Amino acid sequence: MSKPVWADCRKCSSQTVHTVLCERLSGREDGFYHDENTWQILQCNGCLSMGFRHLYEDFEVGTENEEGELVPRTEVALYPRALRNHRRLVTYLLPRLIRRVYEQTLSAYGEGAFVLASIGLRATIEAICGELKVVGTSLEKRIDKLFKEGHVSNADKKRLHAIRFLGNDAAHEIAEPEESELRVALEIVENLLNSVFILEKRAEKLNSVLENTDEFFRFIDKRLGALKKAQSLSFKGLLGKRVRLVGLQLEELEKTLKEEIEKARFPRLQVGSVEEIDGHQVQLYSVAEPAKDEFEDIPF
């Protein structure tokens, strides 16, 4: 069995030591040309993921080292491809179209197709605008609207325009960027995907500040779903601990809630009586029990 080799690991996101599980060699030395192919199945000694490695050695164009030994020209390919020092995003949290464009862009980058990867990064920004319903007659105007609508900062807007230029040059002038440029552009797009979609999904379990009435109504729906029995609550009691995270005027918010209750926006919630509590007049709200499932008592 061959000795361990260093190789890029797609899961460890770095170069690690791999064990060679299986190896086959093929080559020719027929008096005309001398080269050799080595085919290996590798397993990372860190995360234990497996992959395939192809090593090509060309002894005809080799060079001598300081000891006078022949060092062949070598080419190494790994399958699946791995980008060194890069950890791909958790793609299952991305919208389907954005996920497909992003993954195809990474594949192009991993294969060294930098022109296609540049176009892919530009297309990813297009897909993000489409998912966020940001419209415009050009990508330039849509990126500006991303900033105006609060999806990105002004600094991020400038960076996205730079990627737009990179993609335009690749598509229209077939200009291939330097890998260093492409790596920075990839990091910018991944940062946008992470902040707009991935962290947004993961943060749903956190109690964030209620900054507008739409967020407040969604919270009330969720809060009523958690209340499983009939009871009377004050406005602050209805909000629970979330009251400290309300970024709006409580008086105006309670007025808005009463208006929505009158419109039957919340079927389980009714304006109740006003009672004196600790010397203050407090408006109470009646929360009805959840509607009973008509199939709940069927014994099967």
C-alpha positions in Angstrom: 0.0 0.0 0.0 1.2 3.5 -0.8 2.3 5.9 1.8 -0.2 8.6 2.9 -0.5 11.7 0.7 -1.5 15.3 1.2 -4.6 16.4 -0.6 -7.3 19.1 -0.5 -10.3 17.9 1.5 -13.7 19.3 0.5 -15.1 18.8 4.1 -12.1 19.9 6.1 -11.7 22.9 3.8 -7.9 22.6 3.9 -5.1 20.3 2.8 -5.0 17.2 5.0 -3.2 13.8 5.2 -5.1 11.1 3.3 -4.8 7.3 3.4 -4.6 5.6 0.1 -7.2 2.9 0.2 -6.7 1.6 -3.3 -4.2 2.4 -6.1 -3.7 1.4 -9.7 -0.8 2.5 -12.0 -0.5 2.7 -15.7 2.2 4.1 -17.9 4.4 3.7 -20.9 8.1 3.5 -21.5 8.4 2.3 -25.0 11.6 4.1 -26.1 9.6 7.0 -27.4 7.9 8.5 -24.4 7.9 8.0 -20.6 5.0 9.0 -18.5 2.8 7.4 -15.8 -0.8 7.7 -14.5 -1.6 6.8 -10.8 -5.3 6.3 -9.9 -6.1 6.4 -6.2 -9.1 6.2 -3.8 -8.3 8.4 -0.8 -9.8 8.8 2.7 -9.2 11.9 4.8 -7.5 11.0 8.1 -9.5 13.9 9.7 -13.1 13.8 8.6 -12.9 10.3 7.0 -14.6 11.5 3.8 -13.4 9.7 0.6 -12.6 10.8 -2.9 -10.7 10.0 -6.0 -7.2 11.3 -7.0 -5.5 11.1 -10.4 -1.7 11.8 -10.6 -0.1 12.3 -14.0 3.7 12.3 -14.2 5.6 13.2 -17.3 9.2 12.2 -17.1 10.2 13.6 -20.5 9.8 17.2 -19.4 11.1 16.6 -15.8 13.8 18.6 -14.1 16.7 17.5 -11.9 16.8 18.4 -8.2 19.9 19.3 -6.2 20.7 15.6 -5.7 20.7 15.0 -9.4 17.4 13.1 -9.3 14.8 13.4 -12.1 11.7 15.2 -10.9 8.9 14.7 -13.4 6.3 17.3 -14.3 3.1 16.4 -12.4 -0.6 17.2 -12.6 -3.0 16.3 -9.8 -6.8 16.2 -10.1 -9.3 15.4 -7.3 -12.9 14.2 -7.7 -15.2 15.6 -6.3 -13.4 18.9 -6.7 -12.3 20.8 -3.6 -11.5 24.5 -3.3 -8.6 24.9 -0.9 -9.4 26.9 2.3 -13.0 27.2 1.3 -16.1 26.0 3.2 -19.2 25.9 1.1 -22.5 27.3 2.5 -25.2 25.2 4.0 -27.1 25.1 0.7 -30.3 23.4 1.9 -31.3 26.7 3.5 -31.1 28.5 0.2 -34.0 28.9 -2.3 -33.9 26.2 -4.9 -32.9 28.3 -7.9 -30.2 30.2 -6.0 -28.9 27.0 -4.6 -28.5 25.5 -8.1 -26.8 28.5 -9.6 -24.4 28.8 -6.6 -23.5 25.1 -6.8 -22.9 25.2 -10.5 -20.7 28.3 -10.0 -18.6 26.4 -7.5 -18.3 23.5 -9.9 -17.0 25.8 -12.6 -14.6 27.4 -10.2 -13.3 24.0 -9.0 -12.7 23.0 -12.6 -10.7 26.1 -13.3 -13.3 27.6 -15.6 -12.9 31.1 -14.3 -14.8 32.8 -17.1 -17.9 30.6 -16.4 -17.5 31.1 -12.7 -17.5 34.9 -13.1 -20.7 34.7 -15.1 -22.1 32.3 -12.5 -21.5 34.8 -9.7 -23.2 37.5 -11.7 -26.1 35.1 -12.3 -26.3 34.4 -8.5 -26.9 38.1 -7.8 -29.6 38.1 -10.5 -31.2 35.1 -8.8 -31.1 36.8 -5.4 -32.8 39.9 -6.8 -35.5 37.6 -8.3 -36.1 35.8 -5.0 -36.4 39.1 -3.1 -38.8 40.5 -5.8 -36.4 43.3 -6.6 -37.2 44.5 -10.1 -35.5 46.8 -12.5 -34.6 47.2 -16.2 -31.0 46.2 -15.5 -28.9 44.4 -12.9 -27.3 47.8 -12.1 -30.7 49.2 -11.1 -31.7 46.1 -9.2 -28.5 46.2 -7.1 -29.2 49.8 -6.3 -32.7 48.8 -5.2 -31.2 46.1 -3.0 -29.6 48.9 -1.1 -32.6 51.2 -1.1 -34.9 48.4 0.2 -32.4 47.6 3.1 -31.2 44.2 1.9 -27.6 45.3 1.7 -25.4 48.1 3.0 -23.9 50.8 0.8 -20.5 49.1 1.0 -22.1 45.8 -0.1 -23.8 47.6 -3.0 -20.4 48.8 -4.3 -19.0 45.3 -4.0 -21.9 43.8 -5.9 -21.4 46.3 -8.7 -17.8 45.2 -8.9 -18.9 41.6 -9.4 -21.4 42.8 -12.0 -18.5 44.3 -13.9 -16.5 41.1 -13.5 -19.3 39.1 -14.9 -20.0 41.5 -17.8 -16.3 41.4 -18.8 -16.3 37.6 -18.7 -19.6 37.4 -20.8 -19.0 40.1 -23.3 -15.3 40.3 -23.7 -14.4 36.7 -22.6 -12.0 38.3 -20.1 -10.7 35.7 -17.6 -10.2 37.1 -14.1 -7.3 36.3 -11.8 -8.1 33.6 -9.3 -7.5 36.1 -6.4 -10.2 38.4 -7.9 -12.6 35.5 -8.3 -12.0 34.3 -4.7 -12.9 37.7 -3.3 -16.0 37.9 -5.5 -17.1 34.5 -4.3 -16.6 35.5 -0.6 -18.8 38.7 -1.2 -21.6 36.7 -2.8 -21.5 34.0 -0.1 -21.6 36.7 2.6 -24.7 38.1 0.9 -26.4 34.6 0.7 -25.5 33.9 4.3 -26.9 37.2 5.7 -30.0 37.4 3.5 -31.1 33.8 3.5 -29.2 31.4 5.8 -29.0 33.5 9.0 -32.5 34.7 8.4 -33.7 31.1 8.5 -31.6 30.2 11.5 -32.6 33.3 13.4 -36.3 32.4 13.3 -36.0 30.7 16.7 -34.6 33.9 18.2 -36.8 36.6 19.7 -36.0 39.5 17.4 -37.3 43.1 17.7 -40.8 43.8 16.4 -40.2 46.8 14.1 -43.4 47.1 12.2 -47.1 46.0 12.4 -46.7 43.1 10.0 -44.1 41.5 12.3 -46.3 42.2 15.2 -49.4 40.5 13.6 -47.2 37.4 12.8 -46.1 37.3 16.4 -49.7 37.5 17.7 -50.7 34.6 15.4 -47.8 32.6 16.7 -48.5 33.6 20.3 -52.2 32.6 20.1 -51.2 29.2 18.6 -49.1 28.6 21.7 -52.0 29.4 24.1 -54.0 26.1 24.4 -56.7 27.2 26.9 -59.2 30.0 27.5 -57.8 32.9 29.6 -57.8 36.6 30.1 -54.6 38.6 29.6 -53.5 42.2 29.6 -51.8 43.6 26.5 -48.4 43.2 28.1 -49.4 39.7 29.3 -50.3 38.9 25.7 -46.9 39.9 24.5 -45.1 38.1 27.3 -41.3 38.5 27.4 -41.4 39.8 23.9 -42.7 43.2 25.3 -39.1 44.3 25.9 -38.3 43.8 22.2 -41.1 45.9 20.8 -39.6 48.7 18.8 -42.9 50.5 18.5 -45.1 52.7 20.8 -47.1 50.3 23.0 -50.1 52.6 23.1 -50.3 52.8 19.3 -49.7 49.1 18.9 -52.5 48.3 21.3 -54.9 50.6 19.4 -53.9 48.9 16.2 -54.6 45.4 17.8 -58.1 46.5 18.9 -58.9 47.6 15.3 -57.8 44.3 13.9 -59.8 42.4 16.6 -62.9 44.3 15.4 -62.1 43.2 11.9 -62.0 39.6 13.1 -58.3 39.4 12.1 -57.7 37.2 15.2 -60.8 34.9 15.7 -59.7 33.6 19.1 -59.1 37.0 20.5 -61.7 39.4 21.9 -61.6 42.7 23.7 -62.6 42.0 27.3 -63.3 44.0 30.4 -61.3 46.9 32.0 -60.2 46.0 35.5 -58.3 47.9 38.2 -54.9 46.2 38.9 -52.5 47.8 41.3 -54.3 51.1 41.1 -54.3 51.2 37.3 -57.1 50.6 34.8 -56.0 47.7 32.6 -57.7 46.5 29.5 -58.0 42.7 29.4 -58.3 40.5 26.3 -60.2 37.2 26.2 -58.4 34.3 24.5 -60.8 31.5 23.5 -59.8 27.8 23.4 -58.6 26.5 20.0 -61.2 25.1 17.7 -61.6 21.4 18.3 -60.6 19.1 15.5 -63.8 17.4 14.2 -61.8 14.2 13.8 -60.1 14.3 17.2 -62.5 11.8 18.9 -62.6 9.2 16.1 -60.9 6.1 17.5 -58.5 5.3 14.7 
